[in-house]
Amino acid sequence: MFSFSCKQTSKNTFQVSISFSNADKLISPFSSPNKSAIKVYLQEVPYGRDQSPLTLDSSKLSGNSGTILLRGMGKSEGIYEIVFGENLLEVPLINDAKEIKLNIDLGRRDDFYQVSGSDASKQLQELISNIGQKNYEVEKAFADLDSLKRMNASDSVTIAATQLKNNAIDGLNNYLKHFISTSSNPTLGILALSWGRSLSKSDFETALNDLQKKFPDNTVLQNMKKSYDMQQAEAEKKINENSWIGKQAPELSLPDVNGKNISLSSFKGKYVLVDFWASWCGPCRMENPNVVRVYDEFKNKNFTILGVSLDKEKDPWVQAIKDDKLAWTHVSDLKYWNSEAVNIFKFEGIPFNVLVDPQGKIIAQELRGDNLENKLKEVLR
């Protein structure tokens, strides 16, 4: 059955022609048993989804198979969705063509549609599929590594699993960087960049700057760059206001795992990384293998670590030290966020660290990943 809605024509108007089948299999516990009551919407999706989608056109889904024509007026190229019912099924599109054709099998949930007439929409379909697969690989690698740690697996097995996790993250990031750098469509590039949360700060900035150079007249990119620069300036201002760099390290004295008080000042004469963490902190535990690697590399070069935990109970804290093989001094008053460490160093999240030189002056903070190793190579050469 063919149904459509009338719209005033405009040079900015585009239309989506939808051929559908197996509507009787579009089943959800929230859907009406009367399939003729299900509506199909063409919606404009705002960037960032910080606003509600704007419905441009709609039609009723009638019959088990048929065709629907929806029209919309786009001010500029952007992201749109065909939505069946109350989000029973969604098909994302980019309006890079006047006429877009969709062939949808409503009885399927994977690989359920084909798109033609719009190169960008077809590439978007491939992008979503590839990112979904690579994200799955990353999540599985993290889950496998966490399981091995809980089982107290051997060092060799844990190291191998950690490498697989790192490889999965690299695979996702390399795919995103390649896609963004080779994309000939600004909307696709922006979308890929917005999904690149795992990208390093430098990789994100490089990709954003390259996109802006490639598409200098794109207003979305201009606004994205302006917003990012403002956020970075605000973050930099906050860091500078709260920075410990260049200041003498305040005294900190807390009990170790045996109840003996250990003072930060007792490490004077060495470079010491004061590492604030907790057994319950996922990002801390994920960073620990890197800290262990750095400790093993520099422990014989006038360097050590003082681990300061925000745990609430002793047993999980001690077990995490054992599981993660953290072979340095550890202290905690087991007061969670009421710890004296928080009161003294004023940090708002963990993992957090400061690097103290042999004279007791803080020379760096927030060192993670390669930044920690590079800083130690600089000062311990």
DRENLUMMAR-231564 format. One record per residue (C-alpha): residue in three letters; residue number from 1; x, y, z. Coordinates in steps of 0.05 Angstrom, whole numbers, always signed. Layout:
BEGIN
ALA_NUM_X_Y_Z
...
***
This chain:
BEGIN
MET_1_+0_+0_+0
PHE_2_+27_+69_-18
SER_3_+16_+128_+29
PHE_4_+48_+196_+35
SER_5_+42_+265_+66
CYS_6_+38_+329_+25
LYS_7_+91_+381_+36
GLN_8_+107_+448_+3
THR_9_+164_+437_-45
SER_10_+230_+473_-35
LYS_11_+299_+469_-63
ASN_12_+321_+443_+6
THR_13_+269_+388_+7
PHE_14_+291_+316_+5
GLN_15_+249_+253_+6
VAL_16_+257_+183_+33
SER_17_+222_+127_-4
ILE_18_+214_+66_+41
SER_19_+197_-4_+16
PHE_20_+181_-48_+76
SER_21_+164_-121_+87
ASN_22_+146_-167_+146
ALA_23_+111_-113_+186
ASP_24_+75_-168_+224
LYS_25_+142_-186_+256
LEU_26_+154_-116_+283
ILE_27_+138_-139_+354
SER_28_+153_-106_+421
PRO_29_+119_-112_+489
PHE_30_+107_-37_+484
SER_31_+76_-37_+415
SER_32_+3_-40_+397
PRO_33_-22_-107_+370
ASN_34_-57_-65_+316
LYS_35_-1_-56_+266
SER_36_-40_-3_+227
ALA_37_-33_+42_+289
ILE_38_+43_+43_+285
LYS_39_+69_+108_+256
VAL_40_+133_+120_+218
TYR_41_+170_+185_+229
LEU_42_+224_+225_+193
GLN_43_+262_+261_+247
GLU_44_+319_+311_+247
VAL_45_+372_+291_+300
PRO_46_+409_+348_+334
TYR_47_+484_+340_+343
GLY_48_+502_+313_+411
ARG_49_+429_+294_+423
ASP_50_+424_+349_+475
GLN_51_+358_+369_+445
SER_52_+297_+327_+427
PRO_53_+292_+303_+354
LEU_54_+248_+346_+309
THR_55_+194_+308_+271
LEU_56_+190_+331_+199
ASP_57_+140_+282_+170
SER_58_+101_+220_+189
SER_59_+57_+165_+160
LYS_60_+20_+104_+185
LEU_61_+48_+34_+175
SER_62_-8_-2_+139
GLY_63_-5_-73_+114
ASN_64_+48_-127_+119
SER_65_+88_-97_+62
GLY_66_+85_-34_+21
THR_67_+116_+33_+8
ILE_68_+118_+98_+47
LEU_69_+142_+166_+23
LEU_70_+167_+217_+74
ARG_71_+192_+287_+59
GLY_72_+233_+336_+99
MET_73_+265_+404_+91
GLY_74_+337_+407_+114
LYS_75_+370_+474_+126
SER_76_+436_+440_+114
GLU_77_+465_+371_+110
GLY_78_+456_+333_+176
ILE_79_+434_+271_+211
TYR_80_+362_+244_+204
GLU_81_+327_+181_+227
ILE_82_+269_+140_+203
VAL_83_+235_+116_+267
PHE_84_+182_+62_+270
GLY_85_+133_+70_+328
GLU_86_+160_+88_+396
ASN_87_+233_+74_+377
LEU_88_+217_+2_+356
LEU_89_+267_+9_+299
GLU_90_+311_+65_+275
VAL_91_+348_+78_+210
PRO_92_+399_+135_+209
LEU_93_+408_+176_+146
ILE_94_+446_+235_+119
ASN_95_+410_+281_+70
ASP_96_+465_+287_+18
ALA_97_+415_+271_-38
LYS_98_+346_+295_-59
GLU_99_+318_+225_-60
ILE_100_+339_+168_-13
LYS_101_+312_+98_-21
LEU_102_+307_+47_+35
ASN_103_+290_-27_+31
ILE_104_+273_-51_+101
ASP_105_+258_-121_+127
LEU_106_+220_-107_+192
GLY_107_+227_-179_+213
ARG_108_+302_-172_+224
ARG_109_+344_-135_+276
ASP_110_+412_-143_+244
ASP_111_+430_-121_+174
PHE_112_+356_-105_+164
TYR_113_+360_-49_+113
GLN_114_+393_-29_+48
VAL_115_+401_+43_+26
SER_116_+411_+72_-43
GLY_117_+413_+142_-73
SER_118_+454_+169_-15
ASP_119_+529_+152_-12
ALA_120_+536_+184_+57
SER_121_+479_+144_+86
LYS_122_+510_+80_+59
GLN_123_+577_+98_+89
LEU_124_+542_+115_+155
GLN_125_+512_+45_+156
GLU_126_+581_+15_+147
LEU_127_+612_+62_+200
ILE_128_+560_+42_+252
SER_129_+570_-32_+238
ASN_130_+646_-28_+241
ILE_131_+648_+14_+305
GLY_132_+597_-32_+337
GLN_133_+642_-92_+322
LYS_134_+705_-58_+347
ASN_135_+671_-33_+410
TYR_136_+648_-104_+423
GLU_137_+720_-128_+417
VAL_138_+744_-75_+466
GLU_139_+690_-91_+517
LYS_140_+703_-166_+511
ALA_141_+778_-155_+521
PHE_142_+765_-114_+584
ALA_143_+717_-167_+611
ASP_144_+767_-223_+597
LEU_145_+823_-185_+632
ASP_146_+779_-170_+692
SER_147_+759_-243_+697
LEU_148_+832_-265_+696
LYS_149_+850_-216_+751
ARG_150_+793_-242_+795
MET_151_+819_-313_+783
ASN_152_+890_-291_+804
ALA_153_+918_-314_+737
SER_154_+993_-318_+726
ASP_155_+1033_-257_+705
SER_156_+1045_-284_+635
VAL_157_+970_-296_+623
THR_158_+951_-228_+651
ILE_159_+1004_-192_+610
ALA_160_+979_-227_+547
ALA_161_+907_-208_+562
THR_162_+929_-136_+576
GLN_163_+963_-135_+508
LEU_164_+900_-161_+474
LYS_165_+860_-106_+509
ASN_166_+910_-53_+485
ASN_167_+908_-82_+415
ALA_168_+832_-78_+414
ILE_169_+833_-5_+436
ASP_170_+887_+10_+384
GLY_171_+845_-24_+331
LEU_172_+785_+20_+347
ASN_173_+826_+84_+350
ASN_174_+864_+69_+286
TYR_175_+799_+55_+249
LEU_176_+769_+120_+273
LYS_177_+831_+161_+255
HIS_178_+834_+130_+186
PHE_179_+760_+140_+173
ILE_180_+762_+213_+195
SER_181_+825_+229_+155
THR_182_+797_+197_+91
SER_183_+724_+218_+96
SER_184_+700_+263_+40
ASN_185_+636_+280_+78
PRO_186_+638_+329_+136
THR_187_+577_+300_+171
LEU_188_+608_+231_+172
GLY_189_+674_+259_+197
ILE_190_+640_+297_+253
LEU_191_+600_+235_+274
ALA_192_+662_+191_+276
LEU_193_+699_+244_+316
SER_194_+641_+250_+366
TRP_195_+646_+174_+377
GLY_196_+721_+177_+388
ARG_197_+720_+180_+464
SER_198_+777_+131_+467
LEU_199_+822_+175_+425
SER_200_+879_+210_+461
LYS_201_+875_+285_+470
SER_202_+928_+297_+416
ASP_203_+895_+249_+366
PHE_204_+827_+281_+378
GLU_205_+855_+351_+368
THR_206_+893_+330_+305
ALA_207_+830_+299_+275
LEU_208_+787_+360_+293
ASN_209_+838_+409_+263
ASP_210_+845_+367_+200
LEU_211_+770_+364_+191
GLN_212_+764_+439_+199
LYS_213_+818_+451_+148
LYS_214_+784_+403_+99
PHE_215_+715_+434_+109
PRO_216_+728_+506_+130
ASP_217_+657_+530_+116
ASN_218_+622_+477_+156
THR_219_+586_+514_+213
VAL_220_+578_+451_+256
LEU_221_+653_+440_+254
GLN_222_+665_+514_+270
ASN_223_+619_+509_+330
MET_224_+650_+443_+352
LYS_225_+720_+473_+349
LYS_226_+698_+535_+387
SER_227_+663_+494_+441
TYR_228_+723_+447_+448
ASP_229_+772_+506_+454
MET_230_+728_+538_+507
GLN_231_+725_+472_+547
GLN_232_+800_+464_+543
ALA_233_+812_+535_+565
GLU_234_+766_+526_+624
ALA_235_+799_+460_+642
GLU_236_+868_+490_+636
LYS_237_+847_+548_+680
LYS_238_+820_+500_+732
ILE_239_+883_+458_+729
ASN_240_+927_+519_+738
GLU_241_+885_+543_+797
ASN_242_+890_+475_+831
SER_243_+959_+456_+806
TRP_244_+1011_+430_+854
ILE_245_+1067_+437_+805
GLY_246_+1124_+480_+832
LYS_247_+1099_+476_+904
GLN_248_+1129_+438_+962
ALA_249_+1092_+374_+975
PRO_250_+1050_+379_+1039
GLU_251_+1062_+329_+1093
LEU_252_+1019_+267_+1091
SER_253_+1023_+212_+1143
LEU_254_+976_+151_+1141
PRO_255_+978_+79_+1165
ASP_256_+1006_+24_+1121
VAL_257_+975_-45_+1114
ASN_258_+1006_-64_+1182
GLY_259_+980_-2_+1217
LYS_260_+1048_+33_+1219
ASN_261_+1045_+107_+1201
ILE_262_+1085_+125_+1139
SER_263_+1101_+198_+1123
LEU_264_+1112_+226_+1053
SER_265_+1172_+265_+1080
SER_266_+1207_+199_+1097
PHE_267_+1218_+190_+1022
LYS_268_+1258_+254_+1016
GLY_269_+1320_+244_+973
LYS_270_+1282_+203_+922
TYR_271_+1234_+217_+865
VAL_272_+1168_+191_+891
LEU_273_+1102_+183_+854
VAL_274_+1045_+193_+903
ASP_275_+990_+151_+871
PHE_276_+919_+161_+896
TRP_277_+874_+103_+879
ALA_278_+825_+51_+908
SER_279_+807_-22_+898
TRP_280_+736_-2_+877
CYS_281_+760_+47_+824
GLY_282_+756_+15_+755
PRO_283_+800_+67_+718
CYS_284_+852_+61_+774
ARG_285_+855_-15_+766
MET_286_+861_-8_+690
GLU_287_+919_+40_+698
ASN_288_+955_-4_+749
PRO_289_+990_-49_+698
ASN_290_+1022_+13_+668
VAL_291_+1044_+37_+737
VAL_292_+1073_-32_+752
ARG_293_+1112_-30_+686
VAL_294_+1140_+39_+701
TYR_295_+1158_+19_+773
ASP_296_+1196_-42_+749
GLU_297_+1233_+1_+698
PHE_298_+1255_+56_+745
LYS_299_+1255_+27_+816
ASN_300_+1331_+22_+816
LYS_301_+1341_+93_+793
ASN_302_+1325_+132_+856
PHE_303_+1250_+126_+844
THR_304_+1193_+95_+884
ILE_305_+1118_+99_+892
LEU_306_+1073_+114_+952
GLY_307_+1004_+85_+940
VAL_308_+949_+123_+977
SER_309_+882_+87_+977
LEU_310_+812_+115_+987
ASP_311_+785_+46_+1007
LYS_312_+734_+37_+1063
GLU_313_+754_-33_+1084
LYS_314_+822_-65_+1092
ASP_315_+810_-133_+1060
PRO_316_+791_-109_+990
TRP_317_+849_-59_+992
VAL_318_+901_-111_+1011
GLN_319_+872_-161_+961
ALA_320_+876_-109_+904
ILE_321_+949_-96_+922
LYS_322_+962_-170_+916
ASP_323_+920_-181_+853
ASP_324_+950_-122_+815
LYS_325_+1021_-138_+840
LEU_326_+1034_-69_+868
ALA_327_+1102_-81_+900
TRP_328_+1111_-13_+934
THR_329_+1091_+21_+999
HIS_330_+1016_+31_+1010
VAL_331_+978_+73_+1061
SER_332_+906_+88_+1076
ASP_333_+863_+113_+1134
LEU_334_+804_+73_+1104
LYS_335_+759_+135_+1105
TYR_336_+737_+134_+1032
TRP_337_+727_+206_+1007
ASN_338_+734_+232_+1078
SER_339_+807_+211_+1076
GLU_340_+859_+260_+1101
ALA_341_+893_+252_+1034
VAL_342_+833_+284_+999
ASN_343_+831_+340_+1050
ILE_344_+905_+356_+1040
PHE_345_+913_+347_+964
LYS_346_+843_+373_+945
PHE_347_+833_+325_+885
GLU_348_+763_+311_+860
GLY_349_+773_+244_+826
ILE_350_+818_+184_+821
PRO_351_+864_+160_+793
PHE_352_+906_+221_+811
ASN_353_+980_+228_+824
VAL_354_+1036_+277_+837
LEU_355_+1110_+268_+824
VAL_356_+1155_+294_+880
ASP_357_+1229_+308_+869
PRO_358_+1285_+291_+919
GLN_359_+1278_+360_+951
GLY_360_+1204_+350_+964
LYS_361_+1179_+395_+908
ILE_362_+1122_+372_+863
ILE_363_+1146_+373_+791
ALA_364_+1086_+341_+755
GLN_365_+1016_+315_+766
GLU_366_+963_+274_+731
LEU_367_+1015_+229_+696
ARG_368_+983_+169_+661
GLY_369_+1002_+122_+606
ASP_370_+1062_+142_+565
ASN_371_+1064_+210_+598
LEU_372_+1087_+178_+663
GLU_373_+1143_+139_+630
ASN_374_+1165_+199_+589
LYS_375_+1169_+245_+649
LEU_376_+1210_+195_+689
LYS_377_+1258_+185_+630
GLU_378_+1266_+261_+628
VAL_379_+1283_+270_+702
LEU_380_+1320_+204_+714
ARG_381_+1366_+204_+653
***
